[in-house]
């Protein structure tokens, strides 16, 4: 099974050294930026009016060496003690290309996870948002626990057993864990907004990034500018309910793939439809459990990897269905796991929500457990795991590991479900795809409603895949129009796509 292993972080006393080592390196000749007129309340002036972002050319990551600026922002480690210890939040920027007179401000992007680095993500995903450079600086950042911003480390032992991860993360990062979570990062966002020079936050969040944007809107409704929440999570579900709804959604996407494969693809590896596909996948998973298949570079592909990699393909929509069929044929007929594994690596989403059962990413563990107050006992977790398994014949076994994610977590979480009511905020555009296998469409409907009357505006896309911007032309045009003008689509607007009849 592939894992993402962390390096040990012994205590918070070494955070400064780690940040100095890991932070995006910058060249000389810093430029000082102007600030807005409404600083966050309750913070010392040294962090607000006394702080100015010093932007300079990035020297890491390598993809950001040309055309990007990097900076760090000081924020309180603990917002309850704003005069205490500070941390450095790593930022990256691509400056607007249009004339200054037409510049709206900065558009802050979060690419999901939780656990995706914005410093690395902005260069990787720039082509998707490049048309917006005519009106915005594009800005992203490493949230708390991620990349160069007080990174959480759990060590290799975190992968030995799903219920051992809490102890492993606590052993390596205990001093940081109380300050990792969505509400802390939302407060960082408001300080970032001010230091970027914007009276209101303009924001584009994808997948988990929708949770962050919605929590920001709840905490700072009067500071909401133009917020896009795309591939939205469901704020009404607790962690256990999310596991079940996600595994049902990815199973439904696989069933649609299997039906298409049977009807349209010669020598379809999954047989004559969804029921036969489930049987074949079960036999394949059993085979891989007993003897994992070679997957290149000395790696092995086991039953859990099979589930995660197939889900990564499904997250890419119908364009990935033919390559998925070929990869499964290679695995079933020739015991060759390379096409499936390498295809998932090359084309899968950088968002860990694309494989929600695989929670080995340290930041994903820490942020998820910080956000959830659920701490059921082991017997209840076993029952929850059985419910997840029963919800999906193909993905249930792999996804069921996720129910143990926060078992024995050493700190209390925020609450069972997200608090996102943002009464009084400017309209927030929520985008949901009807065939999303990772953040089910029902989540977008519930998010738009939970934001409040006159705040949440739902845009529906009849599309397969995790996320529909900018692939769906109608979605891209509607979102871009909103970001440029503030005009929201009419209630009930639907963009036709791959799932349209």
N, C-alpha and C positions, 0 to 999 in steps of 0.2 A: 504494500500500500504506500502511495506517495504521501509524504508529510512535509510540513513546513516547520523546521526545527529552529528554535531561538537560541541566542547566546545568553548566558547567565547574566542577569542584572542583580547584583547582590543587595544593594540598598540604595535609598534615595540620595545618599551622600555622593554617589558617583554619577548622578544624572548629568551634572554639568560637564564632566569629562566626556561622557558618552555623547552628549549633544554636540560638543565641540568636535568630536571625532566623526559623528554620523551626519551632522547637518549639511545641507547643500553648501558647498564652498563657493565663495563669491570673490570676484576680482576687486581691485581698488576703485577709487573714484566714485564713492557712494553719492546718490542723489537724494535729497530730502524732499518729501511730499507734503502738501498741505493737508489739513484735517478739517472735519466738519464742525458744526457749531453745537451739536448735541451729544456730548460725551456720555458714556454709561455712568449711572449714578452709583455711589457707594465705593468707588475705587480711588486710591490716592492719585494725586495729580501727576506723580512721577510716571504713572502708567497711562495717563490720558493726555492732558494738555502738555505734559512734559516729555512725552514719548513721540518720536517720529520714525517712521519706517525708513531704513537706510537701504534702498534698492541698489543692487549692483549686479553685474553680469554673473550668471550661474556658471560654475565650473563642474558641478555634478548635480544630477546624474548626467552621463555623457550625452543623452538625447536632448538635454536642455542647454548645451553650451553655446548654441547659436540662437539668438532671437528671444531669449528669456532673461528675466531679472529674478533674483532671489533676495529674500530678507528674512529676518526673524522678528517676532513680536513677543514682548514680555507680557505675561499674564500671571495672575495669582495662581499658585498651586491649589490653594483652597479659598474659594470665594467667600467663605464664612470668616476668613482671616485675611482680608485683602492687603493688609500691611505686612504680611509675612513673606515666606519664601516665594520666589517667582520661578517660572519655567519659561523656556523659549519655544515658541510655536513656529515651525518652519513654513515659509510662504514661497510661492512662485507666481510669476506674472508674465503674461504676453500682452504687450501694450497694444492699444487700439490703433488701427491703421487709418481710420477716417479723420477728417478735420476736427480740431478741438471743439469747434462751435457745435458739432453734431454729437459729441461724446456725451452719453448718458451718465456714465460712471463705471464702476467695476461690477462685473458679474462673477460672483463667487460660486465655484463648482465643487460638488462632492460626488464622487463616483461610486459610492456604495460600500458594501461590506456587511457589517462594519469591519474595517481593517484595511481598506484600500488607501494607499499613499497618493495624495493629490500632487505632491511634488514630482513623483514619477508618472502619475496618471495624466497630467495636463499635456506633456509632450506626446504621450502615447495616443491620446484621444483627441488631440487638437483638431484633426481634420473634420470631426463631427460638429465642432462648434465654431470653426473658422469664419463662416459667413457673418457671425455676430461681432467680429472684430471691427466692423465699420462703425459700431456705436458703443462698444464696451471694451475696457481692459478685461481680459480673462484672467482670473485669479483662482488659485487653489492652494491647498495647505495639507499638512499632515496633522490629522486630529490627534488628540491625546491618546497615547498608547501605541501610535502608529509611526513607523519610519523614524524620522529624526526628532519627533516630539515625545519626550519621555517614553520610549518604547517599552512595551511589556514583554518580558521574557518568561517562558515557562519551562524551557529545557526539554531534552529528548524524552524524559520520563513522562511528560504530559501525554505521550502517545501510547504508553504501554497499556492503559485501560481507560475507558471513557470516564469512569468515576474517579480516576486518580488525577485528573487535570487540575482540579481546584487546588489540591495540595501542592502540585508542582508549580503552579503559577504563584501561589502564596510563598513558597520557599524562595523563589527567585525575584519576585516583584512585590512583596507584601506592602512595602512602604508607598507604592504608587497606586495600588488598586482602589483605595477609597476615592481617588480623584480622577478616575477614568469613567467615562459615561457620557451619554448624550446631553444631559442637562448642563454638565460642565462645559462641553464643547460648544453648546448653544450660547453660553455666556461669553466664551472666547470669540464667537462669531460677532457678537455685538461690539466688542472692543475692536475687532478687525474692521467692521463697517466704519466705525468712527475714524480709525487711523488711515483707512483708504480714502477718506474725504467725502463719504456719502452720508447724507442725512437719513436715508433709508437703505435697507439691505436689498440688493438685487441678487437673486440666488437661483441656482439650477441644481436640484438634487435628484439622484437616480437611485432607485431601490432603497437600501438603508438610508441613503441621503434624503429621502422623503421624510423619514422619521426625524432626522436632525432639523430639516427645514420647518416641519410642523411644530416641533417643540420650540424652536426660535419664535415662530409666529405667536404661540401661546404666551411665551414669556415677554415678548416685546411687540405687541400688536401695532403700536403707533410707529414702530420703526420698520414695518413691512413695506417694501417697495414692490418689485415684480418678482414673485416667487413661482417657480415651476417645480412641481413634484411629479416625477415621471417614473412609471412602474412602481406605484405606491404600495407600501406596506399597509397592513390593516391595523389601525390604532385601537380597535375594539377587541382584539384577540390577545390573550396572554401567551406566554412562551409555549405552553403545551398545545394550545389550540392552533398556533402557527405551524407547529410541526405537522399536525394532521392535515391542515388545509394545504400546505405546501406539497406534501407527498401525494395528496389526491390530485393536485394540479399537474404535477410532473407525470403522474400515471396517465391522466387524461391526454396530455400532449403525446406521450408515447403511443397510446392507443390510436390517436389520429395519424401518427407516423406509420404505425403498423397497417392501418387500413389503406393508406396511400401506397405503401410499399406493395401490398398484396395486389392492388389494382393497377399500378403503374410501373413497377420495377421488375424486370425479368429476373428470375431466380432469386426472388426476395428471400433474404436470410431469416426473416421472422415468420414465414409461412403465409397462410391464407387469411389472416386477420388478427385482431387483438387477442382473442382467446388462445389461439395457437402460438402467438408471439409470447404470451406470458409463460406458456409451458416450455417453449424453447429457451427462453431467458432463464427460467428456473433450472433447467438441465445445465445450461452453460455456467450459471453461478455455482452450482454444485461442483462442477468439474474444476472451476477456478479456485474454489475453496480447498479442494484436495491437492491441486497442483496449479499454482499460478502460471500464467503464460508469459513468455519473454516479451518485454515491451521496449527493448532498445536501451543502450547505454548501461547495461547491467541491471536494469529495473525489471520488476515483475508486476504483472497485472492480476489482482485478485478479485474476488466477488464484489467487494466494496468499490474498488476502482472502476469496475464495470458499470455500476450504478452511477457513480459520480461522473464518469466520462460521457456516458450516454446522455445524462442530464445536461452536460455542457453543450453538446451538439443540439439538443432540443431548444436550449436557450437562444440559439442563433436563428431560429425560425425555419421556414420551408427551404431556404437555400442550402441548409445543411442536411436535408433528408437524404439526398442521393449519396453524398460522402459518408453519412452514417451507415447506410445500407452496405456500402463497399467495405467499410471498416469492420462491421459485424460479420460479413462474409469471410474476411481474412481471419478473424478470430475463431469463428465456428469451424470453418473448413480446413484451416491450416495452422491453427493454434498460434497465430501471429498477432500479438497485441500491440505492435508498433503503430499501425494506422489509427487505431482508436485512441491510444494514449497520446501520440504526437499530435493528432488532429485536435484533441481536447486542449492540449497545451498551447498549440498555435492559435486556435480560433475560439477557445472558450472565453467566457467573460472573466474579467479581472475581479469581478464582484464575487466574494465568497457565497453570496446568496444563490449563485448559480448551482452550488452544490451544498445545500443547507445541512445535510447530514454530516458532512466532513468539516468538523469544527476544530481542527488542529491548529488553526491560525491563532497565535496568542492574543492578538488584539481583538479578534472576533469573540474569543472566550470572555475576555475581561469586560468588554463593552456590553455584550449581551447579558452577562450576569450582574453587572452594575445597574442595568436598566430594569431588570426583573426582580420583583420581591418574592417570587415563588421559590420556596425551599421545601419541596415535598420529601418525605422519607423514602427509603429505598424500596419498600414494598409498593408504594404508590407509583414510583418511577417504573418499576417492572410492569405494572398495569398500564401505565402510559405508553411504554415501549411496545407492549403487545397491541395496543390500539393503533399505533403508527404502522406496525407490521401488517395488521389486518386491513389497513386502508389502501395498500398498494402491493400487489403480488410481485412486481418487478423491483420497486425501490424501497419497500417498507423495511426490510432487514437492515439495509445500510442507513436509512434515515433514522431508525429507532435509536441509534447510538446517541443522537442529539438530545434525547430526553435527559440524559445523565450529565449534561454539560455543566450545570451549576450545582451539582450535588456537593454538599458540604463546603460551599463557597464561604470564605471566612468573613465576609462583610454583607450587611443588609443591602438589598437592592432598592431602587427608587419606588416602584409601584408595580402592580400586576399588569396594567395596560398603560399605553401612552396617554398623556394629558395634552390635548392639542386644540381645545376650543380657543379661538382667536377673535372673539367678538370685537368689532371695531376696526379690524385690520383691513387693508386694501384687498381686493380680490386676489385669490391664490389659484393658479391653474393646476389642476390635478389631472394627469394623463394615465389612462389604464388600457391595457391590451386584453381583449377578451380571451386570447389563447396563451397568456403569459404562464409559463410552467413554474415560475419561481416566486412571483408575487401575484397571486390570483387576482383576477379582475374585481372580485367582490371587495378587495382591500381598497381599491381606488374609489369605489362608490361610498364605502364607509368613511374613508378619509375626507372626501368632499363634504359629506354630511356633518362629520364631527368638527370640522373647522368652524362651522356655524353658518347661519343664514346670511346670504350676501357675501360670504367670504370664500368658501370652497366652490369652485367652478369645475365641473367634470367634463373632460374631453375623452370620448370613447374611440378606441381604434380596434377595428375588426382584424386583428393580426395575431399570427403565431409569434412566439419568441419572447425573450425577456427584454422589454424595452422596445419602443417603436420610433424613437427620435434618433437620427433624422431619416431612417430607412423609409418610413411612410411619408410620401410627399405632402399629403394633406396635414398630417401631424406637424411636420417641419414648418410648413407655411403658417399654420395656426399659432404654433408656439413662438416662432420668430416675430410674427405680427404683434403678439402680446408683449414680448420683451422690448420691441421697438416703440410701441405706441401705448401700451397699457390696456388696449382693447381686448376684452375676453370674448370667446365664442358664445353664440346663443345657447341657452340651456338645451340639453339634449342633443348637441352636435355629435355626429358619428362620422368618423373617417373610415371609408371602405378600404379593405385590404385583402390579405390572403385567406381570411375566413369569411369573406362576404359571399352570400349566395348568389 
